Amino acid sequence: MELQAQYLHQRPVSSEASSLKTIRYTADWLLRRPEEVNQLLLNDLSMTMAALKTHPKIYWIWNHRKWCLENIPAGPGAVGKENTNEWQKSAWEKDLFVVEQMLDVDARNCELLLRLRGLVSRFL
């Protein structure tokens, strides 16, 4: 599993990486605790950020990033209370910051503009 993660981090924009990701998630996704799922998805968000720095217009990287954000667990709540959505809120706010910074570099990137529209609709 660790070797797969290293390979995916080094070569995120390849068909082999895409296939390994599918195997990785389907193999043990349901067996993990929310903390582990959160960390796994945050690692993927980090990996996609590295890929977007060199390939900012590849839509499937943005799609995987969106999928990761949509599947982050809500997060722990206070004792006796329900989940607070703090993990989700933090991840979506970081993504908004990333999109804003990338738009400063390339304001005509259509993938970024679509992403920004999705983020804004999520916060409204």
C-alpha positions in Angstrom: 0.0 0.0 0.0 2.8 2.4 0.8 4.6 1.8 -2.5 1.3 2.5 -4.3 1.0 5.8 -2.5 4.5 6.8 -3.4 4.0 5.9 -7.0 0.7 7.8 -7.1 2.3 10.9 -5.6 5.2 10.8 -8.1 3.0 10.1 -11.2 -0.5 11.4 -10.6 -1.2 12.1 -14.2 -1.1 8.6 -15.7 -3.6 5.9 -16.5 -1.7 3.5 -14.2 -2.2 5.9 -11.3 -5.9 6.1 -12.0 -6.2 2.3 -12.0 -4.2 2.0 -8.8 -6.4 4.6 -7.1 -9.5 2.6 -8.0 -8.1 -0.5 -6.5 -6.8 1.3 -3.5 -10.2 2.8 -2.6 -12.3 -0.2 -3.3 -10.1 -2.6 -1.4 -10.3 -1.1 2.0 -12.5 2.0 2.0 -15.3 0.6 4.2 -12.9 -0.9 6.8 -11.4 2.4 7.9 -12.4 4.7 10.8 -13.5 8.3 9.9 -10.1 9.6 11.1 -8.3 7.3 8.7 -10.6 8.2 5.8 -10.2 11.9 6.5 -6.4 11.5 6.4 -6.4 9.4 3.3 -8.5 12.0 1.5 -6.4 14.9 2.7 -3.3 13.1 1.4 -5.1 12.7 -2.0 -5.9 16.4 -1.9 -2.3 17.2 -1.4 -1.3 14.9 -4.3 -3.9 16.5 -6.6 -2.5 19.9 -5.6 1.0 18.9 -6.7 -0.4 17.6 -10.0 -2.4 20.8 -10.6 0.7 22.9 -10.2 2.1 21.3 -13.3 -1.2 20.3 -15.1 -3.8 22.9 -14.0 -6.2 22.3 -16.9 -6.7 18.5 -16.7 -10.3 18.1 -15.7 -10.1 14.6 -14.2 -7.6 15.9 -11.6 -10.2 18.5 -10.6 -12.9 15.8 -10.6 -10.9 13.6 -8.3 -10.3 16.6 -6.0 -14.0 17.3 -6.0 -14.8 13.6 -5.2 -12.3 13.7 -2.3 -13.9 16.8 -0.9 -17.4 15.4 -1.1 -16.3 12.2 0.8 -14.5 13.8 3.7 -16.2 12.7 6.9 -18.1 15.4 8.9 -15.6 15.3 11.8 -15.9 14.7 15.5 -18.5 16.5 17.5 -18.2 17.7 21.1 -19.1 15.1 23.7 -22.9 14.5 23.6 -23.4 16.5 20.4 -23.7 15.6 16.8 -20.9 16.0 14.2 -19.8 19.5 13.6 -18.8 19.2 10.0 -15.5 20.8 10.9 -13.4 18.5 8.7 -15.6 19.2 5.7 -15.7 22.9 6.3 -12.0 23.2 6.7 -11.3 21.2 3.5 -13.8 23.2 1.4 -12.4 26.5 2.7 -8.9 25.4 1.8 -10.1 24.4 -1.7 -11.7 27.9 -2.1 -8.3 29.5 -1.2 -6.5 27.2 -3.7 -8.9 28.1 -6.5 -8.6 31.8 -5.7 -4.8 31.6 -5.8 -4.7 29.7 -9.0 -7.1 32.2 -10.6 -4.7 34.9 -9.8 -2.1 33.1 -11.9 -4.5 32.1 -14.8 -7.8 33.9 -14.8 -8.9 32.2 -18.1 -8.6 28.6 -16.8 -12.1 27.2 -17.5 -11.7 24.3 -15.0 -10.9 26.9 -12.3 -13.9 29.0 -13.2 -16.2 25.9 -13.1 -14.6 24.9 -9.8 -15.2 28.4 -8.3 -18.9 28.3 -9.4 -19.3 24.9 -7.6 -17.6 26.1 -4.5 -19.7 29.3 -4.3 -22.9 27.3 -4.8 -21.8 25.0 -1.9 -21.4 27.9 0.5 -24.7 29.7 -0.4 
